[in-house]
C-alpha cells in the first residue's frame, strides 16, 4: 500500500467523518499523536521520533464548524501535483460555498479515483486547502480535510479537524499540494498548526 493511501486511511480511522464535539476532537488529536510516536507503525523513523517536539493546534472553535452549500460538479480525471514527482489521479467532485468571518468562500472537493473503487471508502472525499495562516502558524504546504458524501445540498465542514500532511513531520512522504482554486483569502484559525519546534 502506498504511503499516501496509508495516510488517508489512518486519518479516516482517527478522526472519522461526522461532526465532532470538543472532547471527541481532543481524543482524536491524542490518538493521532500516539500513532505518530508508535515505532511499530513506522510513520516516523526512530530518529524522527527522538527529534519530535510534539503537535500543536489552534483552540477548538465552534465558529469553524460551518454549513456549506454543496454543488455537485464532476470534472475530468487529473493528476494532482505532489511534493514529489508522484501524480495521483483525482477528479473534482463538486464545490462547497460558505460564509466565514463575514466572507463568502468556496472550496473544491476532490475524489481519489483509487479510493473511489473501494466499497469501504467510496464515500471518502478530499479537501486540501491553503489559507493566510500557511507558512506562519500553520504548515506552509497547506492542510487537509477529509469529509464524506452527505445527503442534500447543505453539508457540514469542521475546520477544527484540519490536519497536516505527513510531509510536515518527515521528508519521506509524497503529499498532494492544494490546487490554486483552494487557496482561501482568509485565516483559518482552527485545526492543526505547524509541529512544535518547527
Backbone as a printed PyTorch tensor [residue, N CA C, xyz], in Angstrom:
tensor([[[  0.8500,  -1.1950,   0.0000],
         [  0.0000,   0.0000,   0.0000],
         [  0.8860,   1.2450,   0.0000]],

        [[  0.6230,   2.1710,  -0.8670],
         [  1.4330,   3.3660,  -0.9430],
         [  1.2560,   4.2070,   0.3110]],

        [[  2.2930,   5.0020,   0.6210],
         [  2.2820,   5.7830,   1.8460],
         [  1.1080,   6.7410,   1.9130]],

        [[  0.7880,   7.4070,   0.8000],
         [ -0.2960,   8.3920,   0.8410],
         [ -1.6410,   7.7430,   1.0880]],

        [[ -1.8600,   6.5520,   0.5610],
         [ -3.1090,   5.8450,   0.8270],
         [ -3.1620,   5.4460,   2.2910]],

        [[ -2.0400,   5.0170,   2.8410],
         [ -1.9690,   4.6730,   4.2550],
         [ -2.2900,   5.8830,   5.1150]],

        [[ -1.7760,   7.0470,   4.7330],
         [ -2.0580,   8.2800,   5.4650],
         [ -3.5530,   8.5370,   5.4960]],

        [[ -4.1860,   8.4650,   4.3390],
         [ -5.6200,   8.7520,   4.2500],
         [ -6.4180,   7.8070,   5.1330]],

        [[ -6.1170,   6.5150,   5.0610],
         [ -6.8830,   5.5390,   5.8230],
         [ -6.6360,   5.6770,   7.3160]],

        [[ -5.3930,   6.0210,   7.7040],
         [ -5.0800,   6.2280,   9.1160],
         [ -5.8570,   7.3970,   9.6720]],

        [[ -5.9040,   8.4930,   8.9330],
         [ -6.5850,   9.6840,   9.4260],
         [ -8.0930,   9.5280,   9.4010]],

        [[ -8.6130,   8.7570,   8.4520],
         [-10.0480,   8.4710,   8.4590],
         [-10.4010,   7.7080,   9.7370]],

        [[ -9.5930,   6.7090,  10.0820],
         [ -9.8880,   5.9180,  11.2750],
         [ -9.7120,   6.7360,  12.5340]],

        [[ -8.8070,   7.7140,  12.5150],
         [ -8.5510,   8.5350,  13.6920],
         [ -9.6470,   9.5640,  13.9100]],

        [[ -9.9990,  10.2870,  12.8660],
         [-10.9180,  11.4030,  13.0170],
         [-12.3370,  11.1000,  12.5560]],

        [[-12.5040,  10.1660,  11.6360],
         [-13.8400,   9.8630,  11.1350],
         [-14.3980,  11.0160,  10.3140]],

        [[-15.7030,  10.9310,  10.0030],
         [-16.3110,  11.9220,   9.1410],
         [-17.3200,  12.8290,   9.8470]],

        [[-18.0230,  12.3180,  10.8610],
         [-19.1400,  13.0700,  11.4330],
         [-18.6640,  14.2910,  12.2010]],

        [[-19.5720,  15.2720,  12.3490],
         [-19.2650,  16.4570,  13.1370],
         [-18.9230,  16.0380,  14.5600]],

        [[-17.8340,  16.5820,  15.1030],
         [-17.3300,  16.1260,  16.3900],
         [-17.5410,  17.1680,  17.4870]],

        [[-17.6130,  16.6750,  18.7240],
         [-17.6240,  17.5620,  19.8760],
         [-16.1840,  17.9380,  20.2190]],

        [[-16.0430,  18.9240,  21.0930],
         [-14.7040,  19.3410,  21.5220],
         [-13.9480,  18.1730,  22.1400]],

        [[-14.6320,  17.3890,  22.9730],
         [-13.9900,  16.2540,  23.6210],
         [-13.5500,  15.2140,  22.6020]],

        [[-14.3950,  14.9280,  21.6260],
         [-14.0530,  13.9410,  20.5970],
         [-12.8600,  14.4000,  19.7660]],

        [[-12.8010,  15.6860,  19.4770],
         [-11.6870,  16.2130,  18.6950],
         [-10.3810,  16.0900,  19.4730]],

        [[-10.4130,  16.4000,  20.7670],
         [ -9.2030,  16.2650,  21.5820],
         [ -8.7790,  14.8060,  21.6940]],

        [[ -9.7410,  13.9050,  21.7760],
         [ -9.4200,  12.4740,  21.8170],
         [ -8.7550,  12.0460,  20.5130]],

        [[ -9.2910,  12.5250,  19.3840],
         [ -8.7000,  12.2090,  18.0900],
         [ -7.2870,  12.7430,  17.9490]],

        [[ -7.0550,  13.9340,  18.4830],
         [ -5.7110,  14.5140,  18.4160],
         [ -4.7220,  13.7030,  19.2320]],

        [[ -5.1440,  13.2490,  20.4020],
         [ -4.2640,  12.4140,  21.2260],
         [ -3.9510,  11.0990,  20.5380]],

        [[ -4.9520,  10.5140,  19.8650],
         [ -4.7380,   9.2600,  19.1360],
         [ -3.7740,   9.4640,  17.9780]],

        [[ -3.9110,  10.6080,  17.3050],
         [ -3.0160,  10.9340,  16.1910],
         [ -1.5700,  11.0230,  16.6770]],

        [[ -1.3530,  11.6740,  17.8150],
         [ -0.0080,  11.7830,  18.3710],
         [  0.5410,  10.4160,  18.7440]],

        [[ -0.2750,   9.5850,  19.3490],
         [  0.1630,   8.2440,  19.7290],
         [  0.5840,   7.4280,  18.5140]],

        [[ -0.1710,   7.5610,  17.4230],
         [  0.1670,   6.8190,  16.2040],
         [  1.4790,   7.3040,  15.6070]],

        [[  1.6850,   8.6180,  15.6160],
         [  2.9370,   9.1650,  15.0840],
         [  4.1430,   8.6460,  15.8660]],

        [[  3.9770,   8.5060,  17.1750],
         [  5.0990,   8.1290,  18.0290],
         [  5.2110,   6.6230,  18.2470]],

        [[  4.3630,   5.8650,  17.5820],
         [  4.4050,   4.4030,  17.6870],
         [  5.3940,   3.8620,  16.6580]],

        [[  6.5420,   3.4520,  17.1250],
         [  7.5940,   2.9760,  16.2210],
         [  7.1400,   1.7770,  15.3980]],

        [[  6.2290,   0.9600,  15.9440],
         [  5.7550,  -0.2170,  15.2260],
         [  4.9560,   0.1580,  13.9820]],

        [[  4.3000,   1.2920,  14.0200],
         [  3.5210,   1.7220,  12.8570],
         [  4.4230,   2.2670,  11.7520]],

        [[  5.6020,   2.7380,  12.0990],
         [  6.5750,   3.1710,  11.1020],
         [  6.2290,   4.4580,  10.3800]],

        [[  5.3340,   5.2680,  10.9600],
         [  5.0090,   6.5490,  10.3170],
         [  6.2280,   7.4590,  10.3520]],

        [[  6.8860,   7.5000,  11.5070],
         [  8.1370,   8.2260,  11.6540],
         [  9.2510,   7.2350,  11.9510]],

        [[ 10.4580,   7.5650,  11.5460],
         [ 11.6090,   6.7310,  11.8520],
         [ 11.9810,   6.9230,  13.3240]],

        [[ 12.7540,   5.9950,  13.9040],
         [ 13.1960,   6.1880,  15.2970],
         [ 13.9140,   7.5230,  15.4940]],

        [[ 14.6990,   7.9340,  14.5020],
         [ 15.4100,   9.2090,  14.6110],
         [ 14.4290,  10.3820,  14.6140]],

        [[ 13.3960,  10.2950,  13.7660],
         [ 12.3940,  11.3550,  13.7070],
         [ 11.5740,  11.4110,  14.9900]],

        [[ 11.2990,  10.2500,  15.5740],
         [ 10.5610,  10.2020,  16.8340],
         [ 11.3790,  10.8570,  17.9420]],

        [[ 12.6750,  10.5730,  17.9800],
         [ 13.5450,  11.1470,  19.0130],
         [ 13.6070,  12.6700,  18.9120]],

        [[ 13.5560,  13.1720,  17.6700],
         [ 13.6630,  14.6170,  17.4620],
         [ 12.3110,  15.3290,  17.5460]],

        [[ 11.2310,  14.5610,  17.6100],
         [  9.8850,  15.1320,  17.5530],
         [  9.5670,  15.9070,  18.8200]],

        [[  9.0930,  17.1460,  18.6660],
         [  8.7930,  18.0260,  19.8030],
         [  7.3140,  18.0160,  20.1850]],

        [[  6.4720,  17.4760,  19.3310],
         [  5.0490,  17.4220,  19.6440],
         [  4.1900,  18.1410,  18.6290]],

        [[  2.8830,  17.9200,  18.7270],
         [  1.9100,  18.5550,  17.8470],
         [  1.3780,  19.8290,  18.4870]],

        [[  0.8640,  20.7150,  17.6540],
         [  0.2880,  21.9580,  18.1560],
         [ -0.9940,  22.2460,  17.3780]],

        [[ -1.9700,  22.8220,  18.0560],
         [ -3.2730,  23.0770,  17.4470],
         [ -3.8240,  24.4340,  17.8690]],

        [[ -4.6680,  24.9930,  17.0000],
         [ -5.4910,  26.1090,  17.4100],
         [ -6.5080,  25.5750,  18.4210]],

        [[ -6.9720,  26.4460,  19.3060],
         [ -8.0110,  26.0490,  20.2480],
         [ -9.2950,  25.6930,  19.4880]],

        [[-10.0220,  24.7080,  19.9980],
         [-11.2980,  24.3520,  19.4020],
         [-12.1920,  25.5880,  19.3350]],

        [[-12.8480,  25.7790,  18.1920],
         [-13.7280,  26.9310,  17.9990],
         [-14.9270,  26.4770,  17.1730]],

        [[-16.1050,  26.4900,  17.7990],
         [-17.3070,  26.0130,  17.1040],
         [-17.6790,  26.9050,  15.9250]],

        [[-17.1310,  28.1170,  15.8640],
         [-17.4080,  29.0050,  14.7310],
         [-16.8500,  28.4370,  13.4320]],

        [[-15.8930,  27.5170,  13.5490],
         [-15.2990,  26.8920,  12.3610],
         [-15.9730,  25.5750,  12.0000]],

        [[-17.0880,  25.2780,  12.6380],
         [-17.9560,  24.1840,  12.2160],
         [-19.0670,  24.8360,  11.4050]],

        [[-18.9210,  24.8120,  10.0940],
         [-19.7880,  25.6160,   9.2350],
         [-20.6780,  24.7460,   8.3480]],

        [[-21.7850,  25.3360,   7.9470],
         [-22.6820,  24.6970,   6.9920],
         [-22.4130,  25.2920,   5.6200]],

        [[-22.1430,  24.4470,   4.6570],
         [-21.8160,  24.8860,   3.3050],
         [-22.8630,  24.3900,   2.3190]],

        [[-22.9810,  25.0890,   1.2260],
         [-23.8520,  24.6570,   0.1350],
         [-23.0180,  23.8330,  -0.8350]],

        [[-23.3930,  22.6010,  -0.9950],
         [-22.6580,  21.7220,  -1.9060],
         [-23.3010,  21.7310,  -3.2840]],

        [[-22.4710,  21.8630,  -4.3030],
         [-22.9250,  21.7650,  -5.6820],
         [-22.0960,  20.6900,  -6.3740]],

        [[-22.7560,  19.6290,  -6.7930],
         [-22.0410,  18.5650,  -7.4830],
         [-21.6070,  19.0600,  -8.8540]],

        [[-20.3350,  18.8930,  -9.1330],
         [-19.7740,  19.4220, -10.3760],
         [-18.5570,  18.5840, -10.7350]],

        [[-18.8120,  17.3850, -11.1980],
         [-17.7180,  16.4700, -11.5050],
         [-16.9020,  16.9600, -12.6910]],

        [[-15.6070,  16.9150, -12.5060],
         [-14.7050,  17.2870, -13.5900],
         [-13.9970,  16.0600, -14.1280]],

        [[-13.1660,  16.2280, -15.1380],
         [-12.4080,  15.0990, -15.6850],
         [-11.3190,  14.6580, -14.7120]],

        [[-10.8360,  13.4620, -14.9000],
         [ -9.7210,  12.9790, -14.0850],
         [ -8.4840,  13.8320, -14.3630]],

        [[ -7.6910,  14.0500, -13.3130],
         [ -6.4620,  14.8260, -13.4950],
         [ -5.4050,  14.3360, -12.5180]],

        [[ -4.1660,  14.6560, -12.8350],
         [ -3.0490,  14.3100, -11.9670],
         [ -2.8310,  15.4550, -10.9780]],

        [[ -2.9790,  15.1700,  -9.6970],
         [ -2.7680,  16.2050,  -8.6890],
         [ -1.2770,  16.3170,  -8.3790]],

        [[ -0.7830,  17.5290,  -8.3680],
         [  0.6240,  17.7630,  -8.0480],
         [  0.9010,  17.3750,  -6.6000]],

        [[  2.1010,  16.8630,  -6.3600],
         [  2.5150,  16.4940,  -5.0100],
         [  3.8940,  17.0770,  -4.7290]],

        [[  4.3760,  16.8170,  -3.5330],
         [  5.6980,  17.3070,  -3.1330],
         [  6.8240,  16.5220,  -3.7940]],

        [[  6.4930,  15.4630,  -4.5260],
         [  7.4680,  14.6960,  -5.2930],
         [  6.9770,  14.6220,  -6.7340]],

        [[  7.5570,  13.7260,  -7.5110],
         [  7.1070,  13.5880,  -8.8940],
         [  5.9210,  12.6320,  -9.0360]],

        [[  5.4150,  12.1200,  -7.9190],
         [  4.2330,  11.2540,  -7.9420],
         [  3.0140,  12.0800,  -8.3390]],

        [[  2.1230,  11.5220,  -9.1450],
         [  0.9390,  12.2320,  -9.6230],
         [ -0.3130,  11.3600,  -9.4340]],

        [[ -0.8980,  11.3500,  -8.2330],
         [ -2.1030,  10.5540,  -8.0090],
         [ -3.2750,  11.0910,  -8.8310]],

        [[ -4.1930,  10.2170,  -9.1750],
         [ -5.3260,  10.5970, -10.0230],
         [ -6.5450,  10.9590,  -9.1660]],

        [[ -7.0500,  12.1550,  -9.4160],
         [ -8.2540,  12.6540,  -8.7310],
         [ -9.2250,  13.1780,  -9.7760]],

        [[-10.4180,  13.5150,  -9.3170],
         [-11.3400,  14.3250, -10.1020],
         [-12.0340,  15.2890,  -9.1540]],

        [[-12.3800,  16.4530,  -9.6780],
         [-13.1970,  17.3650,  -8.8890],
         [-14.5770,  16.7510,  -8.7580]],

        [[-15.0770,  16.6780,  -7.5350],
         [-16.3840,  16.0750,  -7.2890],
         [-17.4690,  17.1450,  -7.1680]],

        [[-17.0780,  18.3330,  -6.7430],
         [-18.0410,  19.4120,  -6.5730],
         [-17.4180,  20.5790,  -5.8450]],

        [[-18.2600,  21.5250,  -5.4310],
         [-17.7780,  22.7070,  -4.7180],
         [-18.6160,  22.9260,  -3.4590]],

        [[-17.9770,  23.5410,  -2.4740],
         [-18.6310,  23.9150,  -1.2300],
         [-18.5170,  25.4290,  -1.0690]],

        [[-19.6280,  26.1210,  -0.9530],
         [-19.6100,  27.5590,  -0.7110],
         [-20.1740,  27.8170,   0.6790]],

        [[-19.5570,  28.7560,   1.3790],
         [-19.9360,  29.0130,   2.7650],
         [-19.4740,  30.4060,   3.1690]],

        [[-19.9570,  30.8570,   4.3020],
         [-19.5730,  32.1640,   4.8290],
         [-18.8210,  31.9530,   6.1340]],

        [[-17.6920,  32.6560,   6.2620],
         [-16.8720,  32.5590,   7.4550],
         [-16.2260,  33.9100,   7.7000]],

        [[-16.3130,  34.4000,   8.9140],
         [-15.7700,  35.7160,   9.2560],
         [-16.3090,  36.8040,   8.3280]],

        [[-17.5780,  36.6570,   7.9330],
         [-18.2060,  37.6570,   7.0800],
         [-17.7980,  37.5980,   5.6270]],

        [[-17.0300,  36.5690,   5.2480],
         [-16.5620,  36.4390,   3.8690],
         [-17.2230,  35.2530,   3.1890]],

        [[-17.5460,  35.4220,   1.9100],
         [-18.0740,  34.3230,   1.0990],
         [-16.8980,  33.5370,   0.5330]],

        [[-16.8390,  32.2660,   0.8340],
         [-15.6960,  31.4330,   0.4610],
         [-16.1490,  30.1960,  -0.3060]],

        [[-15.2180,  29.6100,  -1.0390],
         [-15.5260,  28.4000,  -1.8140],
         [-14.3260,  27.4720,  -1.8080]],

        [[-14.5940,  26.1940,  -1.6970],
         [-13.5690,  25.1640,  -1.7970],
         [-14.0250,  24.0770,  -2.7650]],

        [[-13.0830,  23.5960,  -3.5510],
         [-13.3810,  22.4460,  -4.3970],
         [-13.1640,  21.1660,  -3.5980]],

        [[-13.9940,  20.1740,  -3.8930],
         [-13.9360,  18.8740,  -3.2360],
         [-13.4500,  17.8590,  -4.2590]],

        [[-12.5020,  17.0180,  -3.8720],
         [-11.9030,  16.0800,  -4.8110],
         [-12.1540,  14.6330,  -4.3920]],

        [[-12.1590,  13.7780,  -5.3880],
         [-12.3510,  12.3480,  -5.1590],
         [-11.1300,  11.6000,  -5.6760]],

        [[-10.5290,  10.8150,  -4.7980],
         [ -9.4000,   9.9850,  -5.1790],
         [ -9.9240,   8.7960,  -5.9780]],

        [[ -9.4850,   8.6480,  -7.2110],
         [-10.0190,   7.6070,  -8.0880],
         [ -9.7500,   6.2200,  -7.5230]],

        [[ -8.5800,   6.0160,  -6.9610],
         [ -8.2500,   4.7090,  -6.4120],
         [ -9.1690,   4.3630,  -5.2320]],

        [[ -9.3370,   5.3110,  -4.3060],
         [-10.1940,   5.0500,  -3.1550],
         [-11.6510,   4.8750,  -3.5530]],

        [[-12.0730,   5.5830,  -4.6010],
         [-13.4820,   5.5230,  -5.0150],
         [-13.8790,   4.1280,  -5.4890]],

        [[-12.8980,   3.3040,  -5.8170],
         [-13.1750,   1.9420,  -6.2770],
         [-13.3140,   0.9540,  -5.1170]],

        [[-13.0420,   1.4410,  -3.9000],
         [-13.1610,   0.6030,  -2.7090],
         [-14.5300,   0.8150,  -2.0770]],

        [[-15.2410,  -0.2590,  -1.8000],
         [-16.5690,  -0.1600,  -1.1970],
         [-16.5100,   0.5550,   0.1420]],

        [[-15.4660,   0.2920,   0.9000],
         [-15.3440,   0.8630,   2.2480],
         [-15.1110,   2.3630,   2.2180]],

        [[-14.4200,   2.8590,   1.1870],
         [-14.0340,   4.2640,   1.1550],
         [-14.5800,   5.0260,  -0.0570]],

        [[-15.6170,   4.5120,  -0.6820],
         [-16.1230,   5.1690,  -1.8760],
         [-16.8020,   6.5030,  -1.5700]],

        [[-17.1840,   6.7170,  -0.3120],
         [-17.7860,   7.9890,   0.0700],
         [-16.7580,   8.9950,   0.5940]],

        [[-15.4910,   8.6030,   0.5610],
         [-14.4090,   9.4570,   1.0280],
         [-14.1410,  10.5780,   0.0270]],

        [[-14.0830,  11.8070,   0.5340],
         [-13.7560,  12.9700,  -0.2980],
         [-12.6470,  13.7680,   0.3750]],

        [[-11.9230,  14.4940,  -0.4440],
         [-10.6810,  15.1320,  -0.0160],
         [-10.7420,  16.6330,  -0.2940]],

        [[-10.4270,  17.4340,   0.7350],
         [-10.4390,  18.8930,   0.5840],
         [ -9.1040,  19.4590,   1.0730]],

        [[ -8.1090,  19.5210,   0.1920],
         [ -6.8500,  20.1730,   0.5580],
         [ -7.0060,  21.6830,   0.3980]],

        [[ -6.4090,  22.4550,   1.2940],
         [ -6.5620,  23.9050,   1.1830],
         [ -5.3680,  24.6420,   1.7860]],

        [[ -5.2280,  25.8720,   1.3640],
         [ -4.2730,  26.7980,   1.9610],
         [ -5.0560,  28.0230,   2.4150]],

        [[ -4.5000,  28.7210,   3.4060],
         [ -5.1470,  29.9330,   3.8950],
         [ -4.0680,  30.8870,   4.3960]],

        [[ -4.4560,  32.0000,   4.9650],
         [ -3.4880,  33.0340,   5.3330],
         [ -2.6140,  32.6710,   6.5290]],

        [[ -2.9090,  31.5590,   7.1930],
         [ -2.0210,  31.1280,   8.2770],
         [ -0.8650,  30.2800,   7.7560]],

        [[ -0.9510,  29.8180,   6.5080],
         [  0.0680,  28.9150,   5.9570],
         [  1.4300,  29.6000,   5.8840]],

        [[  2.4310,  28.9020,   6.3650],
         [  3.7850,  29.4470,   6.3440],
         [  4.1250,  30.2220,   7.6000]],

        [[  3.1410,  30.4730,   8.4440],
         [  3.3920,  31.1510,   9.7250],
         [  2.8970,  30.2500,  10.8530]],

        [[  1.6120,  30.3120,  11.1590],
         [  1.0710,  29.4820,  12.2250],
         [  0.8060,  28.0410,  11.7870]],

        [[  0.4330,  27.8620,  10.5330],
         [  0.1590,  26.5070,  10.0400],
         [  1.1710,  26.1270,   8.9520]],

        [[  1.1610,  24.8580,   8.6070],
         [  2.1370,  24.3010,   7.6660],
         [  2.0580,  24.9920,   6.3060]],

        [[  3.2120,  25.3830,   5.7840],
         [  3.2710,  26.1420,   4.5420],
         [  2.7320,  25.4110,   3.3310]],

        [[  2.7820,  24.0940,   3.3610],
         [  2.2970,  23.3110,   2.2270],
         [  0.8000,  23.1310,   2.1980]],

        [[  0.1050,  23.6960,   3.1840],
         [ -1.3430,  23.5670,   3.2330],
         [ -1.7830,  22.4560,   4.1650]],

        [[ -3.0850,  22.4040,   4.3770],
         [ -3.6640,  21.3930,   5.2600],
         [ -4.7920,  20.6550,   4.5390]],

        [[ -5.2600,  19.5940,   5.1670],
         [ -6.2650,  18.7460,   4.5460],
         [ -7.5020,  18.6070,   5.4350]],

        [[ -8.6260,  18.3630,   4.7740],
         [ -9.8570,  17.9290,   5.4300],
         [-10.3460,  16.6750,   4.7300]],

        [[-10.7800,  15.7030,   5.4900],
         [-11.4410,  14.5160,   4.9460],
         [-12.9220,  14.6380,   5.2800]],

        [[-13.7700,  14.4940,   4.2920],
         [-15.2020,  14.5260,   4.5340],
         [-15.8390,  13.3630,   3.7900]],

        [[-17.0870,  13.1120,   4.0800],
         [-17.8070,  12.0850,   3.3550],
         [-18.9630,  12.7210,   2.5980]],

        [[-19.4460,  12.0030,   1.6120],
         [-20.6130,  12.4750,   0.8770],
         [-21.7740,  12.6020,   1.8510]],

        [[-22.5000,  13.6990,   1.7310],
         [-23.6250,  13.9480,   2.6200],
         [-24.8910,  14.1230,   1.7890]],

        [[-26.0350,  13.8830,   2.4010],
         [-27.2940,  13.9890,   1.6870],
         [-27.7350,  15.4450,   1.5900]],

        [[-28.3700,  15.7790,   0.4680],
         [-28.9010,  17.1190,   0.2940],
         [-27.8450,  18.1270,  -0.1200]],

        [[-28.2180,  19.3860,  -0.1040],
         [-27.3370,  20.4540,  -0.5610],
         [-26.5480,  21.1040,   0.5710]],

        [[-26.9840,  20.8960,   1.8160],
         [-26.2990,  21.5010,   2.9520],
         [-25.3500,  20.4840,   3.5780]],

        [[-24.0690,  20.7890,   3.5080],
         [-23.0420,  19.8950,   4.0310],
         [-22.3220,  20.5740,   5.1940]],

        [[-21.8890,  19.7750,   6.1480],
         [-21.1420,  20.2770,   7.2850],
         [-19.6450,  20.1690,   7.0340]],

        [[-18.9300,  21.2210,   7.3900],
         [-17.4640,  21.2310,   7.3280],
         [-16.9570,  21.6070,   8.7130]],

        [[-15.9460,  20.9120,   9.2060],
         [-15.3740,  21.2310,  10.5120],
         [-13.8790,  21.4900,  10.3610]],

        [[-13.5060,  22.7640,  10.3560],
         [-12.0950,  23.1140,  10.1990],
         [-11.2790,  22.7900,  11.4460]],

        [[-11.9270,  22.4860,  12.5520],
         [-11.1930,  22.0110,  13.7280],
         [-10.5000,  20.6850,  13.4380]],

        [[-10.9460,  19.9870,  12.3970],
         [-10.3700,  18.7000,  12.0070],
         [ -9.2940,  18.8370,  10.9250]],

        [[ -8.9700,  20.0700,  10.5410],
         [ -7.9240,  20.2660,   9.5280],
         [ -6.6010,  19.7120,  10.0520]],

        [[ -5.9250,  18.9390,   9.2280],
         [ -4.6970,  18.2860,   9.6730],
         [ -3.5760,  18.4730,   8.6580]],

        [[ -2.3580,  18.2850,   9.1470],
         [ -1.1780,  18.4050,   8.3070],
         [ -0.9270,  17.1330,   7.5140]],

        [[ -0.3850,  17.2770,   6.3090],
         [  0.1290,  16.0810,   5.6140],
         [  1.3560,  15.5830,   6.3640]],

        [[  1.7130,  14.3230,   6.1490],
         [  2.8760,  13.7740,   6.8390],
         [  4.1720,  14.4890,   6.4340]],

        [[  4.1410,  15.2100,   5.3430],
         [  5.3190,  15.9780,   4.9310],
         [  5.7070,  17.0270,   5.9670]],

        [[  4.7700,  17.4090,   6.8250],
         [  5.0680,  18.3710,   7.8820],
         [  5.9840,  17.7750,   8.9410]],

        [[  6.0480,  16.4210,   8.9820],
         [  6.8510,  15.7450,  10.0040],
         [  8.0660,  15.0230,   9.4400]],

        [[  8.0160,  14.6680,   8.1510],
         [  9.0710,  13.8380,   7.5800],
         [  9.2430,  14.1250,   6.0930]],

        [[ 10.4690,  14.0820,   5.6410],
         [ 10.7790,  14.3000,   4.2240],
         [ 10.4680,  13.0720,   3.3750]],

        [[ 10.1150,  11.9540,   4.0020],
         [  9.9830,  10.6890,   3.2760],
         [  8.6690,  10.5410,   2.5210]],

        [[  7.7550,  11.4710,   2.7010],
         [  6.4120,  11.3000,   2.1430],
         [  6.1800,  12.1300,   0.8810]],

        [[  5.1880,  11.6860,   0.1360],
         [  4.7530,  12.3820,  -1.0790],
         [  3.3460,  12.8950,  -0.8150]],

        [[  3.1750,  14.2110,  -0.7340],
         [  1.9140,  14.7970,  -0.2700],
         [  1.2730,  15.6770,  -1.3360]],

        [[ -0.0300,  15.5040,  -1.5620],
         [ -0.7220,  16.3670,  -2.5180],
         [ -0.6030,  17.8380,  -2.1420]],

        [[ -0.4260,  18.6640,  -3.1500],
         [ -0.3570,  20.1130,  -2.9750],
         [ -1.7320,  20.6950,  -3.2850]],

        [[ -2.3160,  21.4760,  -2.3750],
         [ -3.6450,  22.0330,  -2.6430],
         [ -3.6750,  22.8140,  -3.9550]],

        [[ -4.6210,  22.5120,  -4.8380],
         [ -4.7440,  23.2770,  -6.0780],
         [ -4.9960,  24.7560,  -5.7950]],

        [[ -4.6300,  25.5950,  -6.7430],
         [ -4.7640,  27.0440,  -6.5930],
         [ -6.1910,  27.4470,  -6.2480]],

        [[ -7.1760,  26.7280,  -6.7810],
         [ -8.5810,  27.0470,  -6.5260],
         [ -8.9310,  26.9570,  -5.0460]],

        [[ -8.1350,  26.2280,  -4.2730],
         [ -8.4260,  26.0350,  -2.8550],
         [ -7.5270,  26.8650,  -1.9410]],

        [[ -7.1270,  28.0220,  -2.4330],
         [ -6.4100,  28.9810,  -1.6010],
         [ -7.4160,  30.0040,  -1.0840]],

        [[ -7.6450,  29.9840,   0.2190],
         [ -8.6280,  30.8630,   0.8330],
         [ -7.9850,  32.1910,   1.2210]],

        [[ -8.6630,  33.2730,   0.9060],
         [ -8.1350,  34.6070,   1.2230],
         [ -8.5960,  35.0490,   2.6050]],

        [[ -8.4100,  34.1580,   3.5650],
         [ -8.7330,  34.4450,   4.9570],
         [ -7.9130,  33.5020,   5.8160]],

        [[ -7.8350,  33.7920,   7.1010],
         [ -7.1070,  32.9260,   8.0320],
         [ -8.0640,  31.9200,   8.6480]],

        [[ -7.6940,  30.6540,   8.5580],
         [ -8.4720,  29.5960,   9.2010],
         [ -7.7580,  29.2530,  10.5090]],

        [[ -8.1980,  29.9080,  11.5770],
         [ -7.5710,  29.7190,  12.8850],
         [ -8.1850,  28.5270,  13.6070]],

        [[ -8.0870,  27.3940,  12.9760],
         [ -8.6470,  26.1520,  13.5130],
         [ -7.8430,  24.9840,  12.9660]],

        [[ -7.8540,  23.9000,  13.7120],
         [ -7.1400,  22.7130,  13.2480],
         [ -5.6790,  22.7110,  13.6540]],

        [[ -4.8930,  21.9380,  12.9160],
         [ -3.5020,  21.7120,  13.2650],
         [ -2.6030,  22.8570,  12.8370]],

        [[ -1.6580,  23.1900,  13.7020],
         [ -0.6200,  24.1730,  13.4010],
         [  0.6450,  23.4480,  12.9500]],

        [[  1.7090,  24.2080,  12.7210],
         [  2.9950,  23.5640,  12.4490],
         [  3.4230,  22.8090,  13.7070]],

        [[  4.1500,  21.7040,  13.5460],
         [  4.5730,  20.9580,  14.7290],
         [  5.4420,  21.8160,  15.6420]],

        [[  5.4420,  21.5040,  16.9010],
         [  6.2570,  22.2400,  17.8660],
         [  7.7400,  22.1030,  17.5180]],

        [[  8.4550,  23.1840,  17.6630],
         [  9.8820,  23.1610,  17.3630],
         [ 10.2270,  23.4810,  15.9440]],

        [[  9.2030,  23.6560,  15.0620],
         [  9.4520,  23.9830,  13.6610],
         [  9.4260,  25.4850,  13.4620]]])
